[in-house]
Amino acid sequence: MRTLLFCLLAFSTTAAFADTTDPWTKLLNYTMDKGEVMQPDNGPTLVSIARITPPDKSVPHVAEYFSVAFQQDNNGQLQPVGTSEVSEDWQIDKDGNWQVTQWIFLSTIAGIPMKAMKGTIVETMNGQVLVAERTEVPLTDAAAKAKWDSNLVDWQTYAGSNSLASR
């Protein structure tokens, strides 16, 4: 099933991501080429790439995820509808729990940011979530804009693109 789903995704996006000179398109193509297909119980089908630095999740680390979201159109074809970018900074607090600062950005398939959210998660070392708070942040907020811009540059480097300017 996963192979069939991935083939359908690849077929449906060939024309959409054809301009390989655009840095944003290079990132989308990289995600489609290297990403993992995920089909949650509810919500869109995702093709995602991740990077964890350092890769050892038992120590403080940064986890970042970039996803292309797909939904079925009226003809049953999967079409790209947007992207999401999640950035998490995992630190150990004074109580020995994970203190996670999380940024989430949702954008159009053209890379135009549509929504920014910032959250805090406190999680025990065995995975029990003690606190999970998230609030929407205006896209005009200086911290949100700076995080979006730095994430674009980071993903551009990771995907091997030439440059990504803020959209």
Helices and strands as residue ranges (DSSP letters): H 2-13, H 23-34, E 36-38, E 45-53, E 61-72, E 78-92, E 98-107, E 113-123, E 129-137, H 142-159
